């Protein structure tokens, strides 16, 4: 992701209440890969991107639970092929 995408990810995480700092994996190369860390200090931070993805999916599922499956009622469409009586 680039810097603008990272800003959007950071804003989304904040809105969802998911902790993390979005920063370049290589602090010297902002054009490179970006990750989510537990802190801003490159010397002491830990990559928590995988944990944040799991938390994001959990938040999404909380907000969008799957509706219960509806049993099919009424007629179903299809073809009826009569048996061959030759």
FENBEL-V865767 format. One record per residue. SS is DSSP state (helix for helix, strand for strand, loop for the rest). Layout:
<<SS> <SS>>
This chain:
<<loop> <loop> <helix> <helix> <helix> <helix> <helix> <helix> <helix> <helix> <helix> <helix> <helix> <helix> <helix> <helix> <loop> <loop> <loop> <loop> <strand> <strand> <strand> <strand> <loop> <loop> <loop> <loop> <loop> <loop> <loop> <loop> <loop> <strand> <strand> <strand> <strand> <loop> <loop> <loop> <loop> <loop> <loop> <loop> <loop> <loop> <strand> <loop> <helix> <helix> <helix> <helix> <helix> <helix> <helix> <helix> <helix> <helix> <helix> <helix> <helix> <helix> <helix> <loop> <loop> <loop> <loop> <loop> <loop> <loop> <loop> <loop> <loop> <loop> <loop> <loop> <loop> <loop> <loop> <loop> <loop> <loop> <loop> <loop> <loop> <loop>>
